């Protein structure tokens, strides 16, 4: 939320004023100014959150060990169990590589979509 707040504060008030003069209501200002101008911030937050999701292991393992009924089992905990509890090193390696590949795909897709971002320079 702090990152989004910083992104919101980076949007020039001149854009909102110009849209108000042109007759845009709140919804149009949000849809056509705020959301496009927050696209780089959203990209950053999604990439960083995806990377952090691979690091969720210690708290869930110490508190619940994935239980009850795998309710708190994370992807990293699943890979850990495959490797060190069931000794399926091949499955664990495959799943880890697949997880990194999937995250890389999403990141590259978002990176390609950045060409559609609105670029505004405040003079």
SULHUMO-V525491 format. One record per residue. N is the residue number from 1. RES is the residue in one small letter. PHI is phi as a letter, one per 30 degrees, with the letter a starting at -180 (NA if undefined). PSI is psi in whole degrees, 0 to 359 (none if undefined). D_CENTER is the distance of its C-alpha to the mean C-alpha in Angstrom with 1 decimal. Layout:
[[N,RES,PHI,PSI,D_CENTER] [N,RES,PHI,PSI,D_CENTER]]
This chain:
[[1,x,NA,325,12.3] [2,x,d,323,14.3] [3,x,d,318,12.0] [4,x,d,324,12.1] [5,x,d,318,15.8] [6,x,d,321,16.4] [7,x,d,319,14.9] [8,x,d,322,17.2] [9,x,d,341,20.1] [10,x,d,351,19.7] [11,x,d,128,20.6] [12,x,d,137,24.4] [13,x,d,339,26.6] [14,x,d,325,28.8] [15,x,d,316,26.5] [16,x,d,320,26.8] [17,x,d,317,30.5] [18,x,d,321,31.1] [19,x,d,322,29.4] [20,x,d,319,31.4] [21,x,d,324,34.6] [22,x,d,355,33.8] [23,x,j,16,33.6] [24,x,d,136,30.0] [25,x,d,183,29.3] [26,x,e,317,26.3] [27,x,d,317,24.4] [28,x,d,321,25.0] [29,x,d,319,24.1] [30,x,d,314,20.7] [31,x,d,319,20.1] [32,x,c,349,21.6] [33,x,c,302,20.9] [34,x,d,308,18.1] [35,x,d,311,15.5] [36,x,d,324,16.3] [37,x,d,341,16.6] [38,x,c,3,13.2] [39,x,e,314,11.6] [40,x,d,322,11.4] [41,x,d,318,9.9] [42,x,d,319,7.2] [43,x,e,313,6.7] [44,x,d,314,6.9] [45,x,d,319,4.7] [46,x,d,319,1.5] [47,x,d,314,4.5] [48,x,d,321,5.8] [49,x,d,322,4.4] [50,x,d,318,5.2] [51,x,d,319,8.2] [52,x,d,333,9.1] [53,x,d,336,9.3] [54,x,d,348,12.0] [55,x,c,4,13.8] [56,x,d,99,14.6] [57,x,b,306,18.3] [58,x,d,313,20.8] [59,x,d,313,20.7] [60,x,d,324,20.7] [61,x,d,316,23.3] [62,x,d,319,25.6] [63,x,d,315,25.5] [64,x,b,347,25.7] [65,x,h,32,25.7] [66,x,j,352,23.6] [67,x,c,182,26.1] [68,x,d,135,27.5] [69,x,i,37,27.4] [70,x,i,23,24.1] [71,x,d,328,22.3] [72,x,c,21,20.3] [73,x,d,126,20.1] [74,x,c,172,16.8] [75,x,d,318,16.3] [76,x,d,322,17.5] [77,x,d,323,20.4] [78,x,d,315,21.3] [79,x,d,319,21.6] [80,x,d,314,23.5] [81,x,d,319,25.9] [82,x,d,320,26.5] [83,x,d,313,27.4] [84,x,c,347,29.3] [85,x,c,317,30.5] [86,x,c,353,31.5] [87,x,h,38,31.9] [88,x,c,75,30.2] [89,x,d,324,29.0] [90,x,d,315,28.6] [91,x,d,318,26.4] [92,x,d,316,24.2] [93,x,d,318,24.0] [94,x,d,316,23.3] [95,x,d,322,20.5] [96,x,d,315,18.8] [97,x,d,320,19.3] [98,x,d,320,18.0] [99,x,d,317,14.8] [100,x,d,319,14.3] [101,x,d,316,15.5] [102,x,d,318,13.1] [103,x,d,321,10.1] [104,x,d,321,12.1] [105,x,d,314,12.9] [106,x,d,318,9.5] [107,x,d,316,9.0] [108,x,d,323,12.6] [109,x,d,315,12.4] [110,x,d,324,10.0] [111,x,d,322,12.3] [112,x,d,325,15.2] [113,x,d,346,14.2] [114,x,d,345,14.2] [115,x,d,340,18.0] [116,x,d,358,18.0] [117,x,d,154,16.7] [118,x,d,129,19.4] [119,x,c,120,21.0] [120,x,b,131,23.1] [121,x,c,126,25.4] [122,x,d,115,27.2] [123,x,c,none,30.8]]
